[in-house]
């Protein structure tokens, strides 16, 4: 993954942060997949596991018909931002 792609993903993440109370699960699932996370069959909620960063924790993204609660969306975005930071560290200078 290139620095340019990571910058674009970070912009997408920041745009989602500006509207915390109005984020749908499919938007977070799309961002998680763009960061190299794959769906896994475990738990009640859809769970995404990073194949690029095996040390990262599994990420559950609740799939509801309405928008996610602010706290839930914020926690998921925090984890995805950590993924971006970790991917940036892996890139050569």
Backbone torsions as a table, in degrees:
resi	resn	phi	psi	omega
1	UNK	NA	135.0	-175.6
2	UNK	-88.8	164.5	177.1
3	UNK	-63.2	-36.6	-179.9
4	UNK	-62.3	-45.5	179.5
5	UNK	-62.9	-41.4	178.5
6	UNK	-64.6	-37.7	176.1
7	UNK	-62.2	-42.6	179.2
8	UNK	-63.5	-42.0	179.5
9	UNK	-66.5	-36.6	178.0
10	UNK	-66.1	-38.9	176.8
11	UNK	-62.8	-41.7	177.9
12	UNK	-61.2	-42.8	179.5
13	UNK	-63.8	-44.2	179.8
14	UNK	-64.8	-35.9	177.2
15	UNK	-64.0	-37.8	177.6
16	UNK	-67.6	-36.2	179.9
17	UNK	-62.9	-29.5	-178.4
18	UNK	-70.8	-16.7	179.7
19	UNK	-129.2	54.2	-175.8
20	UNK	-54.0	-37.1	-176.7
21	UNK	-81.0	2.3	-174.8
22	UNK	-136.9	48.3	-179.5
23	UNK	-112.7	131.0	176.6
24	UNK	-93.8	154.7	-176.4
25	UNK	-62.7	-33.2	-178.2
26	UNK	-64.1	-29.9	177.8
27	UNK	-67.7	-41.1	178.6
28	UNK	-71.6	-36.5	177.4
29	UNK	-62.8	-40.9	178.7
30	UNK	-62.6	-43.4	178.5
31	UNK	-65.7	-40.6	178.5
32	UNK	-62.1	-42.3	178.9
33	UNK	-66.1	-37.4	178.5
34	UNK	-65.0	-25.9	178.6
35	UNK	-89.7	9.4	175.2
36	UNK	91.0	14.5	176.7
37	UNK	-89.7	140.0	-179.8
38	UNK	-115.8	145.0	176.9
39	UNK	-63.2	141.6	178.5
40	UNK	-126.3	149.5	179.2
41	UNK	-93.0	87.5	176.8
42	UNK	-159.4	143.8	179.1
43	UNK	75.9	176.9	-179.1
44	UNK	-77.1	-42.8	-177.6
45	UNK	-91.3	157.5	175.4
46	UNK	-58.2	129.5	-177.2
47	UNK	-117.5	139.5	-179.7
48	UNK	-119.5	132.1	-178.7
49	UNK	-117.7	136.6	-179.8
50	UNK	-83.8	124.8	175.0
51	UNK	-86.8	-25.0	-179.8
52	UNK	-78.4	-35.9	-179.4
53	UNK	-118.9	83.8	-176.1
54	UNK	-64.3	-20.3	-179.3
55	UNK	-80.4	-11.9	-178.1
56	UNK	-76.6	152.9	-177.6
57	UNK	-76.7	151.8	173.4
58	UNK	-62.2	146.2	-175.8
59	UNK	-118.8	117.0	176.9
60	UNK	-93.6	129.3	177.5
61	UNK	-119.8	105.9	-178.7
62	UNK	-59.3	138.4	-178.9
63	UNK	-111.2	96.7	-179.5
64	UNK	-117.8	164.1	-178.5
65	UNK	-76.2	-18.6	178.8
66	UNK	-106.0	-178.5	177.8
67	UNK	-72.4	158.8	-179.3
68	UNK	-78.0	154.4	175.4
69	UNK	-67.7	154.2	-176.6
70	UNK	-56.9	-46.9	-178.2
71	UNK	-64.0	-41.5	179.1
72	UNK	-63.9	-48.6	-179.7
73	UNK	-62.0	-40.8	-179.6
74	UNK	-62.9	-43.6	179.3
75	UNK	-64.2	-40.3	178.7
76	UNK	-66.1	-43.0	178.2
77	UNK	-64.0	-35.9	176.3
78	UNK	-60.2	-44.4	-179.7
79	UNK	-66.7	-40.2	178.7
80	UNK	-67.5	-35.0	176.4
81	UNK	-66.1	-37.2	176.2
82	UNK	-63.0	-38.4	176.2
83	UNK	-60.6	-43.8	179.0
84	UNK	-62.0	-44.3	178.4
85	UNK	-59.7	-45.1	-179.6
86	UNK	-65.6	-37.8	178.0
87	UNK	-67.4	-36.7	177.1
88	UNK	-63.8	-36.5	178.3
89	UNK	-66.4	-30.4	-178.9
90	UNK	-75.3	-20.8	-178.5
91	UNK	-72.6	140.7	175.7
92	UNK	-71.6	153.1	-179.3
93	UNK	-75.1	NA	NA
